[in-house]
């Protein structure tokens, strides 16, 4: 399925429902830093997010150090943000919530 790049207004509307996610200056990606209590919780989050990403065939750019996971999402094929990025961001929020209680 080909995903269409979202207009800035649609991106901002989607972001309104995602606490802590930031839009980059070019409005081409969103990012967030997740903080967990320890490495196991961070790795569990990444494992769950990876399974979802694989199912969506949409893979994040991310970086992990101990309890922190930095995530950046965009759809390279569309040259910016699509509904797919927000699907994955929402799934990541649910995975994080299970660990952050």
Backbone atoms as SQL, in Angstrom:
CREATE TABLE atoms (id INTEGER PRIMARY KEY, chain TEXT, resi INTEGER, resn TEXT, atom TEXT, x REAL, y REAL, z REAL);
INSERT INTO atoms VALUES
  (1, 'A', 1, 'UNK', 'N', 0.837, -1.177, 0.000),
  (2, 'A', 1, 'UNK', 'CA', 0.000, 0.000, 0.000),
  (3, 'A', 1, 'UNK', 'C', 0.888, 1.249, 0.000),
  (4, 'A', 2, 'UNK', 'N', 0.563, 2.187, -0.842),
  (5, 'A', 2, 'UNK', 'CA', 1.302, 3.449, -0.889),
  (6, 'A', 2, 'UNK', 'C', 0.632, 4.442, 0.046),
  (7, 'A', 3, 'UNK', 'N', 1.426, 5.037, 0.887),
  (8, 'A', 3, 'UNK', 'CA', 0.923, 5.999, 1.863),
  (9, 'A', 3, 'UNK', 'C', 1.146, 7.406, 1.348),
  (10, 'A', 4, 'UNK', 'N', 0.144, 8.255, 1.527),
  (11, 'A', 4, 'UNK', 'CA', 0.211, 9.643, 1.074),
  (12, 'A', 4, 'UNK', 'C', 0.740, 10.540, 2.189),
  (13, 'A', 5, 'UNK', 'N', 1.629, 11.437, 1.814),
  (14, 'A', 5, 'UNK', 'CA', 2.174, 12.407, 2.765),
  (15, 'A', 5, 'UNK', 'C', 1.046, 13.301, 3.275),
  (16, 'A', 6, 'UNK', 'N', 1.021, 13.514, 4.587),
  (17, 'A', 6, 'UNK', 'CA', 0.001, 14.355, 5.199),
  (18, 'A', 6, 'UNK', 'C', 0.369, 15.829, 5.096),
  (19, 'A', 7, 'UNK', 'N', -0.645, 16.659, 4.946),
  (20, 'A', 7, 'UNK', 'CA', -0.456, 18.106, 4.991),
  (21, 'A', 7, 'UNK', 'C', -0.157, 18.515, 6.433),
  (22, 'A', 8, 'UNK', 'N', 0.488, 19.653, 6.603),
  (23, 'A', 8, 'UNK', 'CA', 0.899, 20.099, 7.936),
  (24, 'A', 8, 'UNK', 'C', -0.276, 20.177, 8.910),
  (25, 'A', 9, 'UNK', 'N', -1.428, 20.661, 8.473),
  (26, 'A', 9, 'UNK', 'CA', -2.594, 20.767, 9.355),
  (27, 'A', 9, 'UNK', 'C', -3.020, 19.392, 9.869),
  (28, 'A', 10, 'UNK', 'N', -2.978, 18.386, 9.009),
  (29, 'A', 10, 'UNK', 'CA', -3.332, 17.025, 9.407),
  (30, 'A', 10, 'UNK', 'C', -2.300, 16.470, 10.382),
  (31, 'A', 11, 'UNK', 'N', -1.036, 16.779, 10.152),
  (32, 'A', 11, 'UNK', 'CA', 0.031, 16.348, 11.057),
  (33, 'A', 11, 'UNK', 'C', -0.186, 16.958, 12.437),
  (34, 'A', 12, 'UNK', 'N', -0.449, 18.255, 12.474),
  (35, 'A', 12, 'UNK', 'CA', -0.648, 18.936, 13.748),
  (36, 'A', 12, 'UNK', 'C', -1.881, 18.418, 14.476),
  (37, 'A', 13, 'UNK', 'N', -2.927, 18.075, 13.740),
  (38, 'A', 13, 'UNK', 'CA', -4.125, 17.500, 14.350),
  (39, 'A', 13, 'UNK', 'C', -3.815, 16.142, 14.980),
  (40, 'A', 14, 'UNK', 'N', -3.041, 15.332, 14.280),
  (41, 'A', 14, 'UNK', 'CA', -2.647, 14.019, 14.812),
  (42, 'A', 14, 'UNK', 'C', -1.760, 14.180, 16.047),
  (43, 'A', 15, 'UNK', 'N', -0.835, 15.137, 15.996),
  (44, 'A', 15, 'UNK', 'CA', 0.083, 15.367, 17.116),
  (45, 'A', 15, 'UNK', 'C', -0.650, 15.807, 18.374),
  (46, 'A', 16, 'UNK', 'N', -1.767, 16.485, 18.215),
  (47, 'A', 16, 'UNK', 'CA', -2.528, 16.965, 19.369),
  (48, 'A', 16, 'UNK', 'C', -2.945, 15.817, 20.288),
  (49, 'A', 17, 'UNK', 'N', -3.078, 14.628, 19.735),
  (50, 'A', 17, 'UNK', 'CA', -3.464, 13.459, 20.522),
  (51, 'A', 17, 'UNK', 'C', -2.301, 12.622, 21.002),
  (52, 'A', 18, 'UNK', 'N', -1.077, 13.090, 20.798),
  (53, 'A', 18, 'UNK', 'CA', 0.111, 12.329, 21.188),
  (54, 'A', 18, 'UNK', 'C', 1.004, 13.178, 22.098),
  (55, 'A', 19, 'UNK', 'N', 0.907, 12.953, 23.373),
  (56, 'A', 19, 'UNK', 'CA', 1.687, 13.730, 24.341),
  (57, 'A', 19, 'UNK', 'C', 3.183, 13.448, 24.202),
  (58, 'A', 20, 'UNK', 'N', 3.959, 14.526, 24.163),
  (59, 'A', 20, 'UNK', 'CA', 5.412, 14.394, 24.180),
  (60, 'A', 20, 'UNK', 'C', 6.086, 14.213, 22.843),
  (61, 'A', 21, 'UNK', 'N', 5.322, 14.034, 21.779),
  (62, 'A', 21, 'UNK', 'CA', 5.909, 13.895, 20.453),
  (63, 'A', 21, 'UNK', 'C', 6.155, 15.280, 19.869),
  (64, 'A', 22, 'UNK', 'N', 7.299, 15.450, 19.210),
  (65, 'A', 22, 'UNK', 'CA', 7.665, 16.749, 18.640),
  (66, 'A', 22, 'UNK', 'C', 7.813, 16.635, 17.130),
  (67, 'A', 23, 'UNK', 'N', 7.386, 17.666, 16.442),
  (68, 'A', 23, 'UNK', 'CA', 7.516, 17.765, 14.992),
  (69, 'A', 23, 'UNK', 'C', 8.841, 18.456, 14.687),
  (70, 'A', 24, 'UNK', 'N', 9.603, 17.902, 13.759),
  (71, 'A', 24, 'UNK', 'CA', 10.871, 18.558, 13.412),
  (72, 'A', 24, 'UNK', 'C', 10.599, 19.837, 12.610),
  (73, 'A', 25, 'UNK', 'N', 11.633, 20.663, 12.438),
  (74, 'A', 25, 'UNK', 'CA', 11.474, 21.963, 11.787),
  (75, 'A', 25, 'UNK', 'C', 10.931, 21.866, 10.368),
  (76, 'A', 26, 'UNK', 'N', 11.307, 20.826, 9.646),
  (77, 'A', 26, 'UNK', 'CA', 10.852, 20.663, 8.265),
  (78, 'A', 26, 'UNK', 'C', 9.474, 19.999, 8.186),
  (79, 'A', 27, 'UNK', 'N', 8.892, 19.658, 9.337),
  (80, 'A', 27, 'UNK', 'CA', 7.598, 18.969, 9.416),
  (81, 'A', 27, 'UNK', 'C', 7.624, 17.636, 8.672),
  (82, 'A', 28, 'UNK', 'N', 8.797, 16.992, 8.655),
  (83, 'A', 28, 'UNK', 'CA', 8.943, 15.734, 7.920),
  (84, 'A', 28, 'UNK', 'C', 9.088, 14.520, 8.827),
  (85, 'A', 29, 'UNK', 'N', 9.191, 14.733, 10.151),
  (86, 'A', 29, 'UNK', 'CA', 9.280, 13.611, 11.077),
  (87, 'A', 29, 'UNK', 'C', 8.795, 14.042, 12.455),
  (88, 'A', 30, 'UNK', 'N', 8.450, 13.030, 13.253),
  (89, 'A', 30, 'UNK', 'CA', 8.096, 13.260, 14.649),
  (90, 'A', 30, 'UNK', 'C', 9.052, 12.453, 15.513),
  (91, 'A', 31, 'UNK', 'N', 9.274, 12.929, 16.721),
  (92, 'A', 31, 'UNK', 'CA', 10.196, 12.218, 17.601),
  (93, 'A', 31, 'UNK', 'C', 9.751, 12.326, 19.049),
  (94, 'A', 32, 'UNK', 'N', 10.238, 11.379, 19.834),
  (95, 'A', 32, 'UNK', 'CA', 9.949, 11.365, 21.263),
  (96, 'A', 32, 'UNK', 'C', 11.027, 10.570, 21.977),
  (97, 'A', 33, 'UNK', 'N', 11.311, 10.963, 23.202),
  (98, 'A', 33, 'UNK', 'CA', 12.198, 10.201, 24.070),
  (99, 'A', 33, 'UNK', 'C', 11.348, 9.525, 25.133),
  (100, 'A', 34, 'UNK', 'N', 11.451, 8.217, 25.220),
  (101, 'A', 34, 'UNK', 'CA', 10.769, 7.433, 26.239),
  (102, 'A', 34, 'UNK', 'C', 11.775, 7.110, 27.336),
  (103, 'A', 35, 'UNK', 'N', 11.384, 7.308, 28.596),
  (104, 'A', 35, 'UNK', 'CA', 12.234, 6.997, 29.745),
  (105, 'A', 35, 'UNK', 'C', 11.560, 5.918, 30.576),
  (106, 'A', 36, 'UNK', 'N', 12.311, 4.855, 30.830),
  (107, 'A', 36, 'UNK', 'CA', 11.805, 3.732, 31.611),
  (108, 'A', 36, 'UNK', 'C', 12.614, 3.604, 32.898),
  (109, 'A', 37, 'UNK', 'N', 12.203, 2.700, 33.759),
  (110, 'A', 37, 'UNK', 'CA', 12.882, 2.562, 35.049),
  (111, 'A', 37, 'UNK', 'C', 14.211, 1.832, 34.946),
  (112, 'A', 38, 'UNK', 'N', 14.368, 1.032, 33.890),
  (113, 'A', 38, 'UNK', 'CA', 15.611, 0.278, 33.743),
  (114, 'A', 38, 'UNK', 'C', 15.746, -0.241, 32.302),
  (115, 'A', 39, 'UNK', 'N', 16.830, -0.915, 32.039),
  (116, 'A', 39, 'UNK', 'CA', 17.108, -1.428, 30.703),
  (117, 'A', 39, 'UNK', 'C', 16.093, -2.485, 30.263),
  (118, 'A', 40, 'UNK', 'N', 15.697, -3.358, 31.178),
  (119, 'A', 40, 'UNK', 'CA', 14.749, -4.428, 30.827),
  (120, 'A', 40, 'UNK', 'C', 13.427, -3.840, 30.345),
  (121, 'A', 41, 'UNK', 'N', 12.928, -2.812, 31.025),
  (122, 'A', 41, 'UNK', 'CA', 11.681, -2.167, 30.604),
  (123, 'A', 41, 'UNK', 'C', 11.851, -1.495, 29.245),
  (124, 'A', 42, 'UNK', 'N', 12.982, -0.828, 29.035),
  (125, 'A', 42, 'UNK', 'CA', 13.245, -0.180, 27.745),
  (126, 'A', 42, 'UNK', 'C', 13.330, -1.213, 26.631),
  (127, 'A', 43, 'UNK', 'N', 14.024, -2.309, 26.901),
  (128, 'A', 43, 'UNK', 'CA', 14.176, -3.352, 25.888),
  (129, 'A', 43, 'UNK', 'C', 12.847, -4.053, 25.608),
  (130, 'A', 44, 'UNK', 'N', 12.040, -4.242, 26.654),
  (131, 'A', 44, 'UNK', 'CA', 10.709, -4.827, 26.459),
  (132, 'A', 44, 'UNK', 'C', 9.852, -3.946, 25.570),
  (133, 'A', 45, 'UNK', 'N', 9.915, -2.631, 25.810),
  (134, 'A', 45, 'UNK', 'CA', 9.206, -1.670, 24.961),
  (135, 'A', 45, 'UNK', 'C', 9.680, -1.798, 23.518),
  (136, 'A', 46, 'UNK', 'N', 10.988, -1.836, 23.314),
  (137, 'A', 46, 'UNK', 'CA', 11.532, -1.928, 21.957),
  (138, 'A', 46, 'UNK', 'C', 11.119, -3.232, 21.286),
  (139, 'A', 47, 'UNK', 'N', 11.086, -4.318, 22.043),
  (140, 'A', 47, 'UNK', 'CA', 10.684, -5.606, 21.479),
  (141, 'A', 47, 'UNK', 'C', 9.232, -5.563, 21.023),
  (142, 'A', 48, 'UNK', 'N', 8.361, -5.052, 21.877),
  (143, 'A', 48, 'UNK', 'CA', 6.946, -4.948, 21.507),
  (144, 'A', 48, 'UNK', 'C', 6.756, -4.013, 20.316),
  (145, 'A', 49, 'UNK', 'N', 7.449, -2.876, 20.328),
  (146, 'A', 49, 'UNK', 'CA', 7.354, -1.923, 19.217),
  (147, 'A', 49, 'UNK', 'C', 7.894, -2.533, 17.927),
  (148, 'A', 50, 'UNK', 'N', 8.954, -3.327, 18.034),
  (149, 'A', 50, 'UNK', 'CA', 9.529, -3.968, 16.845),
  (150, 'A', 50, 'UNK', 'C', 8.557, -4.950, 16.210),
  (151, 'A', 51, 'UNK', 'N', 7.830, -5.687, 17.026),
  (152, 'A', 51, 'UNK', 'CA', 6.840, -6.632, 16.492),
  (153, 'A', 51, 'UNK', 'C', 5.742, -5.874, 15.750),
  (154, 'A', 52, 'UNK', 'N', 5.262, -4.797, 16.344),
  (155, 'A', 52, 'UNK', 'CA', 4.248, -3.970, 15.680),
  (156, 'A', 52, 'UNK', 'C', 4.795, -3.358, 14.397),
  (157, 'A', 53, 'UNK', 'N', 6.015, -2.838, 14.460),
  (158, 'A', 53, 'UNK', 'CA', 6.640, -2.230, 13.278),
  (159, 'A', 53, 'UNK', 'C', 6.740, -3.234, 12.136),
  (160, 'A', 54, 'UNK', 'N', 7.106, -4.451, 12.463),
  (161, 'A', 54, 'UNK', 'CA', 7.233, -5.485, 11.430),
  (162, 'A', 54, 'UNK', 'C', 5.868, -5.803, 10.821),
  (163, 'A', 55, 'UNK', 'N', 4.833, -5.878, 11.662),
  (164, 'A', 55, 'UNK', 'CA', 3.483, -6.138, 11.162),
  (165, 'A', 55, 'UNK', 'C', 3.006, -5.020, 10.238),
  (166, 'A', 56, 'UNK', 'N', 3.373, -3.781, 10.570),
  (167, 'A', 56, 'UNK', 'CA', 3.002, -2.632, 9.742),
  (168, 'A', 56, 'UNK', 'C', 3.949, -2.440, 8.557),
  (169, 'A', 57, 'UNK', 'N', 5.056, -3.170, 8.556),
  (170, 'A', 57, 'UNK', 'CA', 6.127, -2.983, 7.576),
  (171, 'A', 57, 'UNK', 'C', 6.587, -1.517, 7.563),
  (172, 'A', 58, 'UNK', 'N', 6.779, -1.015, 8.779),
  (173, 'A', 58, 'UNK', 'CA', 7.185, 0.378, 8.964),
  (174, 'A', 58, 'UNK', 'C', 8.137, 0.427, 10.151),
  (175, 'A', 59, 'UNK', 'N', 9.378, 0.742, 9.899),
  (176, 'A', 59, 'UNK', 'CA', 10.410, 0.578, 10.912),
  (177, 'A', 59, 'UNK', 'C', 10.946, 1.911, 11.401),
  (178, 'A', 60, 'UNK', 'N', 11.030, 2.071, 12.724),
  (179, 'A', 60, 'UNK', 'CA', 11.452, 3.346, 13.298),
  (180, 'A', 60, 'UNK', 'C', 12.963, 3.540, 13.210),
  (181, 'A', 61, 'UNK', 'N', 13.344, 4.786, 13.313),
  (182, 'A', 61, 'UNK', 'CA', 14.736, 5.124, 13.584),
  (183, 'A', 61, 'UNK', 'C', 14.763, 5.306, 15.092),
  (184, 'A', 62, 'UNK', 'N', 15.617, 4.532, 15.766),
  (185, 'A', 62, 'UNK', 'CA', 15.651, 4.673, 17.213),
  (186, 'A', 62, 'UNK', 'C', 17.023, 4.419, 17.761),
  (187, 'A', 63, 'UNK', 'N', 17.193, 4.860, 19.019),
  (188, 'A', 63, 'UNK', 'CA', 18.477, 4.786, 19.698),
  (189, 'A', 63, 'UNK', 'C', 18.185, 4.487, 21.163),
  (190, 'A', 64, 'UNK', 'N', 18.916, 3.538, 21.725),
  (191, 'A', 64, 'UNK', 'CA', 18.687, 3.138, 23.109),
  (192, 'A', 64, 'UNK', 'C', 19.975, 3.222, 23.917),
  (193, 'A', 65, 'UNK', 'N', 19.886, 3.840, 25.083),
  (194, 'A', 65, 'UNK', 'CA', 20.932, 3.789, 26.087),
  (195, 'A', 65, 'UNK', 'C', 20.248, 3.517, 27.417),
  (196, 'A', 66, 'UNK', 'N', 20.593, 2.414, 28.012),
  (197, 'A', 66, 'UNK', 'CA', 20.061, 1.954, 29.283),
  (198, 'A', 66, 'UNK', 'C', 18.533, 2.085, 29.329),
  (199, 'A', 67, 'UNK', 'N', 18.000, 3.072, 30.038),
  (200, 'A', 67, 'UNK', 'CA', 16.544, 3.169, 30.226),
  (201, 'A', 67, 'UNK', 'C', 15.868, 4.150, 29.281),
  (202, 'A', 68, 'UNK', 'N', 16.627, 4.727, 28.364),
  (203, 'A', 68, 'UNK', 'CA', 16.093, 5.737, 27.445),
  (204, 'A', 68, 'UNK', 'C', 16.011, 5.171, 26.025),
  (205, 'A', 69, 'UNK', 'N', 14.896, 5.465, 25.348),
  (206, 'A', 69, 'UNK', 'CA', 14.732, 5.096, 23.943),
  (207, 'A', 69, 'UNK', 'C', 14.298, 6.352, 23.189),
  (208, 'A', 70, 'UNK', 'N', 15.139, 6.809, 22.263),
  (209, 'A', 70, 'UNK', 'CA', 14.819, 7.950, 21.406),
  (210, 'A', 70, 'UNK', 'C', 14.258, 7.408, 20.097),
  (211, 'A', 71, 'UNK', 'N', 13.092, 7.896, 19.697),
  (212, 'A', 71, 'UNK', 'CA', 12.403, 7.403, 18.505),
  (213, 'A', 71, 'UNK', 'C', 12.153, 8.550, 17.536),
  (214, 'A', 72, 'UNK', 'N', 12.407, 8.308, 16.239),
  (215, 'A', 72, 'UNK', 'CA', 12.038, 9.234, 15.178),
  (216, 'A', 72, 'UNK', 'C', 11.268, 8.447, 14.129),
  (217, 'A', 73, 'UNK', 'N', 10.137, 9.009, 13.715),
  (218, 'A', 73, 'UNK', 'CA', 9.293, 8.354, 12.713),
  (219, 'A', 73, 'UNK', 'C', 9.061, 9.265, 11.515),
  (220, 'A', 74, 'UNK', 'N', 9.134, 8.676, 10.342),
  (221, 'A', 74, 'UNK', 'CA', 8.684, 9.297, 9.096),
  (222, 'A', 74, 'UNK', 'C', 8.555, 8.195, 8.058),
  (223, 'A', 75, 'UNK', 'N', 7.909, 8.516, 6.952),
  (224, 'A', 75, 'UNK', 'CA', 7.736, 7.541, 5.877),
  (225, 'A', 75, 'UNK', 'C', 8.609, 7.991, 4.714),
  (226, 'A', 76, 'UNK', 'N', 9.753, 7.346, 4.575),
  (227, 'A', 76, 'UNK', 'CA', 10.729, 7.748, 3.558),
  (228, 'A', 76, 'UNK', 'C', 10.127, 7.751, 2.159),
  (229, 'A', 77, 'UNK', 'N', 9.349, 6.718, 1.845),
  (230, 'A', 77, 'UNK', 'CA', 8.769, 6.600, 0.497),
  (231, 'A', 77, 'UNK', 'C', 7.848, 7.771, 0.151),
  (232, 'A', 78, 'UNK', 'N', 7.216, 8.364, 1.179),
  (233, 'A', 78, 'UNK', 'CA', 6.297, 9.475, 0.946),
  (234, 'A', 78, 'UNK', 'C', 6.989, 10.833, 1.095),
  (235, 'A', 79, 'UNK', 'N', 8.205, 10.815, 1.591),
  (236, 'A', 79, 'UNK', 'CA', 8.939, 12.060, 1.768),
  (237, 'A', 79, 'UNK', 'C', 8.446, 12.898, 2.937),
  (238, 'A', 80, 'UNK', 'N', 7.889, 12.237, 3.942),
  (239, 'A', 80, 'UNK', 'CA', 7.397, 12.961, 5.110),
  (240, 'A', 80, 'UNK', 'C', 6.561, 12.069, 5.992),
  (241, 'A', 81, 'UNK', 'N', 5.586, 12.652, 6.633),
  (242, 'A', 81, 'UNK', 'CA', 4.737, 11.937, 7.574),
  (243, 'A', 81, 'UNK', 'C', 3.458, 11.446, 6.913),
  (244, 'A', 82, 'UNK', 'N', 3.058, 10.238, 7.298),
  (245, 'A', 82, 'UNK', 'CA', 1.818, 9.639, 6.799),
  (246, 'A', 82, 'UNK', 'C', 1.031, 9.073, 7.977),
  (247, 'A', 83, 'UNK', 'N', -0.151, 8.571, 7.695),
  (248, 'A', 83, 'UNK', 'CA', -0.969, 7.921, 8.724),
  (249, 'A', 83, 'UNK', 'C', -0.197, 6.772, 9.366),
  (250, 'A', 84, 'UNK', 'N', 0.657, 6.120, 8.620),
  (251, 'A', 84, 'UNK', 'CA', 1.433, 4.996, 9.122),
  (252, 'A', 84, 'UNK', 'C', 2.314, 5.409, 10.299),
  (253, 'A', 85, 'UNK', 'N', 2.914, 6.585, 10.219),
  (254, 'A', 85, 'UNK', 'CA', 3.746, 7.068, 11.325),
  (255, 'A', 85, 'UNK', 'C', 2.929, 7.230, 12.597),
  (256, 'A', 86, 'UNK', 'N', 1.721, 7.731, 12.448),
  (257, 'A', 86, 'UNK', 'CA', 0.884, 7.949, 13.617),
  (258, 'A', 86, 'UNK', 'C', 0.314, 6.645, 14.152),
  (259, 'A', 87, 'UNK', 'N', 0.079, 5.657, 13.291),
  (260, 'A', 87, 'UNK', 'CA', -0.321, 4.326, 13.768),
  (261, 'A', 87, 'UNK', 'C', 0.768, 3.741, 14.647),
  (262, 'A', 88, 'UNK', 'N', 2.012, 3.834, 14.174),
  (263, 'A', 88, 'UNK', 'CA', 3.115, 3.280, 14.947),
  (264, 'A', 88, 'UNK', 'C', 3.340, 4.077, 16.225),
  (265, 'A', 89, 'UNK', 'N', 3.244, 5.392, 16.167),
  (266, 'A', 89, 'UNK', 'CA', 3.409, 6.222, 17.365),
  (267, 'A', 89, 'UNK', 'C', 2.364, 5.849, 18.418),
  (268, 'A', 90, 'UNK', 'N', 1.118, 5.650, 18.008),
  (269, 'A', 90, 'UNK', 'CA', 0.056, 5.283, 18.953),
  (270, 'A', 90, 'UNK', 'C', 0.312, 3.904, 19.551),
  (271, 'A', 91, 'UNK', 'N', 0.790, 2.979, 18.752),
  (272, 'A', 91, 'UNK', 'CA', 1.129, 1.648, 19.262),
  (273, 'A', 91, 'UNK', 'C', 2.286, 1.745, 20.261),
  (274, 'A', 92, 'UNK', 'N', 3.254, 2.604, 19.981),
  (275, 'A', 92, 'UNK', 'CA', 4.376, 2.798, 20.905),
  (276, 'A', 92, 'UNK', 'C', 3.893, 3.400, 22.219),
  (277, 'A', 93, 'UNK', 'N', 2.946, 4.311, 22.147),
  (278, 'A', 93, 'UNK', 'CA', 2.387, 4.896, 23.362),
  (279, 'A', 93, 'UNK', 'C', 1.738, 3.820, 24.237),
  (280, 'A', 94, 'UNK', 'N', 0.997, 2.922, 23.623),
  (281, 'A', 94, 'UNK', 'CA', 0.359, 1.836, 24.373),
  (282, 'A', 94, 'UNK', 'C', 1.406, 0.909, 24.982),
  (283, 'A', 95, 'UNK', 'N', 2.441, 0.586, 24.221),
  (284, 'A', 95, 'UNK', 'CA', 3.503, -0.290, 24.734),
  (285, 'A', 95, 'UNK', 'C', 4.228, 0.381, 25.905),
  (286, 'A', 96, 'UNK', 'N', 4.479, 1.672, 25.790),
  (287, 'A', 96, 'UNK', 'CA', 5.153, 2.401, 26.869),
  (288, 'A', 96, 'UNK', 'C', 4.256, 2.464, 28.112),
  (289, 'A', 97, 'UNK', 'N', 2.971, 2.709, 27.913),
  (290, 'A', 97, 'UNK', 'CA', 2.040, 2.829, 29.039),
  (291, 'A', 97, 'UNK', 'C', 1.988, 1.544, 29.856),
  (292, 'A', 98, 'UNK', 'N', 2.106, 0.400, 29.202),
  (293, 'A', 98, 'UNK', 'CA', 2.102, -0.876, 29.912),
  (294, 'A', 98, 'UNK', 'C', 3.319, -1.005, 30.829),
  (295, 'A', 99, 'UNK', 'N', 4.387, -0.327, 30.482),
  (296, 'A', 99, 'UNK', 'CA', 5.626, -0.421, 31.271),
  (297, 'A', 99, 'UNK', 'C', 5.765, 0.711, 32.285),
  (298, 'A', 100, 'UNK', 'N', 5.124, 1.824, 31.994),
  (299, 'A', 100, 'UNK', 'CA', 5.260, 2.990, 32.874),
  (300, 'A', 100, 'UNK', 'C', 4.118, 3.067, 33.888),
  (301, 'A', 101, 'UNK', 'N', 3.097, 2.254, 33.652),
  (302, 'A', 101, 'UNK', 'CA', 1.974, 2.111, 34.559),
  (303, 'A', 101, 'UNK', 'C', 1.265, 3.343, 34.895);
